[in-house]
Amino acid sequence: MEYRKFGKTDLMVSEVGFGAWGIGGPAMAGDVPIGWGKVDDRQSVKALNTALDMGVNFYDTADFYGLGHSEELIGKTFGNKQDVIIATKVGHRLGKDGKIFLDYSKSHILNACDKSLKRLKRETIDYYQLHSARMEHLEQGECIEAMEQLQKEGKIRYWGLSLNTFSPETEANFLMERNLGQGFQIVFNLINQRGLSVIKKAHAAGYGLIARMPLQFGLLTGKFDKHTRFAKNDHRAFRLPPPVLETAADDLEEIWKRAEKSHYSKTAYALSFILSFQEVSTIIPGIKTPKQAKLNTTGISKLSKSDLDFLENFYHEKLYKLVELMEQLG
């Protein structure tokens, strides 16, 4: 495992981190699945420990994953272990109607941070993120006040923003122009390369960069095909509907041929693409089992210029249309 400096902070993070959304287990917000289906907590704990054995020191979660269950598992497994870096998020909760409610009020963030610290069994959170806050929340200002207060109080070391999936520029620019926060979490993978310009600009400004959805909900592992269907309690049921699966199966065929020619597995090729950009601090593939912990941390190396040029050109020629389809379908 290699390690990279997280922006201007003193955090040295593993190139491959642990995306802990999946281990939160099934949860619903109204009729919207906010988990990834059934999980086995014993396997989740083994996955966390296996990742640590593989050199992973960066674990990314949120208080909304499993409605706190993901944080609880991480706390149970690692507690206040000092060589483990914990990142979590705030801003999503269930409203009185049981549906997703975005809450970036100062009072909610301060209270939610205390609850996260208790679940994580930590004295401080290494990196605290606003969970996809939008311009209206940033301009209102309470969320920024809360993060800066928590930092002064020592409850969090650093903070940043998990940017929205398809148009990350506006909110990122807002923070960069004001020199606020220390990092961003951004969608960046073989299929969705929209965030690359933001990644380069933020890196130049000294921000740490977390690339999320590096495997596009598992689509870039090659284990799904046109006929794959997900359970109703699995978030992928609406993130990877039949039109996306069908289009992706055709579009990715040429990429998989290239991966095989370059002697990479599909997963390693997808992850190697992202880590070939030195601006990226870490990637956070979702991990639920010890097997996935091993698969997502092996066979990764910097791609050749030829492969990188091919993949960037292929995005601009074809894959951008798949991203547009994903955006249209929500």
For each residue, the residues with C-beta under 8 A, 3 or more apart:
1: 14 15 16 54 55 56 297
2: 14 15
3: 12 13 14 15 57
4: 12 13 15 278 280 281 282
5: 9 11 12 13 208 281
6: 9 11 12 13 127 158 182 183 208 281 282
7: 182 183 203 206 207 208 209 281
8: 182 206 207 208
9: 5 6 157 158 182 183 208
10:
11: 5 6 85 126 127 157 158 208
12: 3 4 5 6 57
13: 3 4 5 6 17 57 58 85 208 281 282
14: 1 2 3 17 55 56 57 58 282
15: 1 2 3 4 275 282 283 300
16: 1 54 56 271 275 282 283 285 296 297 300
17: 13 14 56 58 59 60 210 282 283 284
18: 47 48 51 56 58 59 60 284 287 293
19: 22 60 212 284 285 286 287
20: 23 24 48 59 60 61 65 70 73 74 286 287
21: 24 35 36 61 62 65 70 286
22: 19 35 36 39 286 287 288
23: 20 39 41 44 47 48 65 66 69 70 73 287 288
24: 20 21 27 35 36 39 61 65 66 67 69 70 73
25: 35 36 38 39 41 66 69 70
26: 33 35 36 37 38 39 66 233 234
27: 24 33 34 35 65 66 67 69
28: 31 32 33 34 35 98 233
29: 32 34 94 98 99 100
30: 97 98 99 100
31: 28
32: 28 29 99 100 238
33: 26 27 28 37 232 233 234 235 237 238
34: 27 28 29 64 65 100 235
35: 21 22 24 25 26 27 28 65 66 233 234 235
36: 21 22 24 25 26 39 234 235 236 286 288
37: 26 33 230 231 233 234
38: 25 26 233
39: 22 23 24 25 26 36 43 44 288
40: 43 44
41: 23 25 44 45 73
42: 45 46
43: 39 40 46 47 288 289 290
44: 23 39 40 41 47 48 73 288
45: 41 42 48 49 73 76 77
46: 42 43 49 50 289 290
47: 18 23 43 44 50 51 287 288 289 290 292 293
48: 18 20 23 44 45 51 52 59 73 74 77 78
49: 45 46 52 53 77
50: 46 47 53 54 290 293 294
51: 18 47 48 54 56 59 287 293 297
52: 48 49 55 56 57 78 84
53: 49 50
54: 1 16 50 51 293 294 297 298
55: 1 14 52 297
56: 1 14 16 17 18 51 52 59 293 297
57: 3 12 13 14 52 83 84 85
58: 13 14 17 18 85 87 282 284
59: 17 18 20 48 51 56 74 78 84 85 86 87
60: 17 18 19 20 87 88 185 210 212 284
61: 20 21 24 65 70 71 74 86 87 88 89
62: 21 65 70 71 88 89 90 92 129 131
63: 68 71 88 89 90 92 93 112 115 116 119
64: 34 67 89 92 93 131
65: 20 21 23 24 27 34 35 61 62 68 69 70 71
66: 23 24 25 26 27 35 69 70
67: 24 27 64 94
68: 63 65 71 72 115 119
69: 23 24 25 27 65 66 72 73
70: 20 21 23 24 25 61 62 65 66 73 74
71: 61 62 63 65 68 74 75 88 116 119 120
72: 68 69 75 76 119
73: 20 23 24 41 44 45 48 69 70 76 77
74: 20 48 59 61 70 71 77 78 86 120
75: 71 72 78 79 119 120 121 122
76: 45 72 73 79 121
77: 45 48 49 73 74
78: 48 52 59 74 75 81 84 86 121
79: 75 76 121 122
80: 121 122 123
81: 78 84
82:
83: 57
84: 52 57 59 78 81
85: 11 13 57 58 59 126 127
86: 59 61 74 78 120 122 125 126 127
87: 58 59 60 61 125 126 127 128 129 210
88: 60 61 62 63 71 116 120 125 127 128 129
89: 61 62 63 64 92 128 129 130 131 162
90: 62 63 108 109 112 113 116 128 129 130 131
91: 102 103 104 109 130 131 132 133 137 143
92: 62 63 64 89 100 101 102 103 131 132
93: 63 64 100 101 103 108 112
94: 29 67 98 99 100 101
95: 98 99 100 101
96:
97: 30
98: 28 29 30 94 95
99: 29 30 32 94 95
100: 29 30 32 34 92 93 94 95
101: 92 93 94 95
102: 91 92 133 137
103: 91 92 93 108
104: 91 108 109 130 133 137 140 142 143
105: 108 109 142 143
106: 109 110 142 143 145 146 149
107: 110 111
108: 90 93 103 104 105 111 112
109: 90 91 104 105 106 112 113 142 143 146 147 150
110: 106 107 113 114 146 149 150
111: 107 108 114 115
112: 63 90 93 108 109 115 116
113: 90 109 110 116 117 125 128 146 150 155 156
114: 110 111 117 118 155
115: 63 68 111 112 118 119
116: 63 71 88 90 112 113 119 120 125
117: 113 114 120 122 123 124 125 155
118: 114 115 121
119: 63 68 71 72 75 115 116
120: 71 74 75 86 88 116 117 125
121: 75 76 78 79 80 118
122: 75 79 80 86 117 125
123: 80 117
124: 117 154 155 156 157
125: 86 87 88 113 116 117 120 122 128 155 156 157
126: 11 85 86 87 156 157 158
127: 6 11 85 86 87 88 156 157 158 159 160 182 183 208
128: 87 88 89 90 113 125 147 150 156 158 159 160
129: 62 87 88 89 90 159 160 161 162 183 185
130: 89 90 91 104 133 137 143 147 159 160 161 162
131: 62 64 89 90 91 92 162
132: 91 92 161 162 163 164
133: 91 102 104 130 137 138 143 161 171
134: 137 138 164 171
135: 138 139 170 171 174
136: 139 140
137: 91 102 104 130 133 134 140 142 143
138: 133 134 135 141 143 144 171 174 175
139: 135 136 174
140: 104 136 137 143
141: 138 144 145
142: 104 105 106 109 137 145 146
143: 91 104 105 106 109 130 133 137 138 140 146 147
144: 138 141 147 148 180
145: 106 141 142 148 149
146: 106 109 110 113 142 143 149 150
147: 109 128 130 143 144 150 151 156 159 181
148: 144 145 151 152 159
149: 106 110 145 146 152 153
150: 109 110 113 128 146 147 153 155 156 159
151: 147 148 154 155 156 157 158 159
152: 148 149
153: 149 150
154: 124 151
155: 113 114 117 124 125 150 151
156: 113 124 125 126 127 128 147 150 151 159
157: 9 11 124 125 126 127 151
158: 6 9 11 126 127 128 151 181 182 183 208
159: 127 128 129 130 147 148 150 151 156 181 182 183
160: 127 128 129 130 175 181 182 183 184 185 207 208
161: 129 130 132 133 171 172 175 181 183 184 185
162: 89 129 130 131 132 184 185 212
163: 132 168 171 172 184 185 186 187 195 198
164: 132 134 167 168 171
165: 168 187 192 213 327
166: 187 192 194 323 326 327
167: 164 170 194
168: 163 164 165 171 172 184 186 187 194 195 198
169: 172 173 197 198
170: 135 167 173 174
171: 133 134 135 138 161 163 164 168 174 175
172: 161 163 168 169 175 176 184 186 198 201 202
173: 169 170 176 177
174: 135 138 139 170 171 177 178 180
175: 138 160 161 171 172 178 179 180 181 184
176: 172 173 179 201 202 205 207
177: 173 174
178: 174 175
179: 175 176
180: 144 174 175
181: 147 158 159 160 161 175 184 207
182: 6 7 8 9 127 158 159 160 207 208
183: 6 7 9 127 129 158 159 160 161 207 208 209 210 281
184: 160 161 162 163 168 172 175 181 198 202 207 208 209 210
185: 60 129 160 161 162 163 209 210 212 284
186: 163 168 172 195 198 199 209 210 211 212
187: 163 165 166 168 192 194 195 211 212 213
188: 192 193 195 196 199 211 212 213 214 274 280
189: 192 193 211 213 214 215 216 220 270 273 274
190: 193 216 220 255 269 270 273 311 315 319
191: 216 219 220 248 252 315 319 322 323
192: 165 166 187 188 189 195 213 216 323 326
193: 188 189 190 196 312 315 319 320
194: 166 167 168 187 323
195: 163 168 186 187 188 192 198 199
196: 188 193 199 200 277
197: 169 200 201
198: 163 168 169 172 184 186 195 201 202
199: 186 188 195 196 202 203 209 211 277 279 280
200: 196 197 203 204 279
201: 172 176 197 198 204 205
202: 172 176 184 198 199 205 207 209 279
203: 7 199 200 206 207 209 279
204: 200 201
205: 176 201 202
206: 7 8 203
207: 7 8 160 176 181 182 183 184 202 203
208: 5 6 7 8 9 11 13 127 158 160 182 183 184 281
209: 7 183 184 185 186 199 202 203 279 280 281 282
210: 17 60 87 183 184 185 186 281 282 283 284
211: 186 187 188 189 199 214 274 280 282 283 284
212: 19 60 162 185 186 187 188 283 284
213: 165 187 188 189 192 216 217
214: 188 189 211 220 270 271 274 283 284 285
215: 189 218 219 220 221 267 270 271 285 286 296
216: 189 190 191 192 213 219 220
217: 213 235 236 239 240 286
218: 215 221 223 224 236 240 286
219: 191 215 216 224 240 244 245 248 252
220: 189 190 191 214 215 216 252 266 267 270
221: 215 218 224 266 267 270
222: 252 256 266 267
223: 218
224: 218 219 221 228 240 245 249
225: 228 245 249
226: 242 245 246 249
227: 245
228: 224 225 240 245
229: 237 242
230: 37 234 236 237 240
231: 37 234 237
232: 33 237
233: 26 28 33 35 37 38
234: 26 33 35 36 37 230 231 237
235: 33 34 35 36 217 238 239
236: 36 217 218 230 239 240
237: 33 229 230 231 232 234 240 241
238: 32 33 235 241 329 330
239: 217 235 236 244 326
240: 217 218 219 224 228 230 236 237 244 245
241: 237 238 244 245 329
242: 226 229 245 246
243: 246 247 325 329
244: 219 239 240 241 247 248 322 325 326 329
245: 219 224 225 226 227 228 240 241 242 248 249
246: 226 242 243 249 250
247: 243 244 250 251 321 322 325
248: 191 219 244 245 251 252 322
249: 224 225 226 245 246 252 253
250: 246 247 253
251: 247 248 254 255 318 319 322
252: 191 219 220 222 248 249 255 256
253: 249 250 256 257
254: 251 257 258 314
255: 190 251 252 258 259 269 311 314
256: 222 252 253 259 260 266
257: 253 254 260 261
258: 254 255 261 262 269 307 310 311
259: 255 256 262 264 265 266 268 269
260: 256 257 263 264
261: 257 258
262: 258 259 269 303 304 307
263: 260
264: 259 260 268 269 272 299
265: 259 268 269 295 299
266: 220 221 222 256 259 269 270
267: 215 220 221 222 270 271 285 295 296 299
268: 259 264 265 271 272 298 299 300
269: 190 255 258 259 262 264 265 266 272 273 303
270: 189 190 214 215 220 221 266 267 273 274
271: 16 214 215 267 268 274 275 283 285 296 300
272: 264 268 269 275 276 299 300 301 302 303
273: 189 190 269 270 276 303 307 308 311
274: 188 189 211 214 270 271 277 280 283
275: 15 16 271 272 280 283 300 302
276: 272 273 302 303 308
277: 196 199 274 280
278: 4
279: 199 200 202 203 209
280: 4 188 199 209 211 274 275 277 283
281: 4 5 6 7 13 183 208 209 210
282: 4 6 13 14 15 16 17 58 209 210 211
283: 15 16 17 210 211 212 214 271 274 275 280
284: 17 18 19 58 60 185 210 211 212 214
285: 16 19 214 215 267 271 292 296
286: 19 20 21 22 36 215 217 218 292
287: 18 19 20 22 23 47 51 292 293 296
288: 22 23 36 39 43 44 47 292
289: 43 46 47 292 293
290: 43 46 47 50 293 294
291: 294 295
292: 47 285 286 287 288 289 295 296
293: 18 47 50 51 54 56 287 289 290 296 297
294: 50 54 290 291 297 298
295: 265 267 291 292 298
296: 16 215 267 271 285 287 292 293
297: 1 16 51 54 55 56 293 294 300
298: 54 268 294 295
299: 264 265 267 268 272
300: 15 16 268 271 272 275 297
301: 272
302: 272 275 276
303: 262 269 272 273 276 307 308 311
304: 262 307 308
305: 308 309
306: 309 310
307: 258 262 273 303 304 310 311
308: 273 276 303 304 305 311 312
309: 305 306 312 313
310: 258 306 307 313 314
311: 190 255 258 273 303 307 308 314 315
312: 193 308 309 315 316
313: 309 310 316 317
314: 254 255 310 311 317 318 319
315: 190 191 193 311 312 318 319 320
316: 312 313 320
317: 313 314
318: 251 314 315 321 322
319: 190 191 193 251 314 315 322 323
320: 193 315 316 323 324
321: 247 318 324 325
322: 191 244 247 248 251 318 319 325 326
323: 166 191 192 194 319 320 326 327
324: 320 321 327 328
325: 243 244 247 321 322 328 329
326: 166 192 239 244 322 323 329
327: 165 166 323 324 330
328: 324 325
329: 238 241 243 244 325 326
330: 238 327
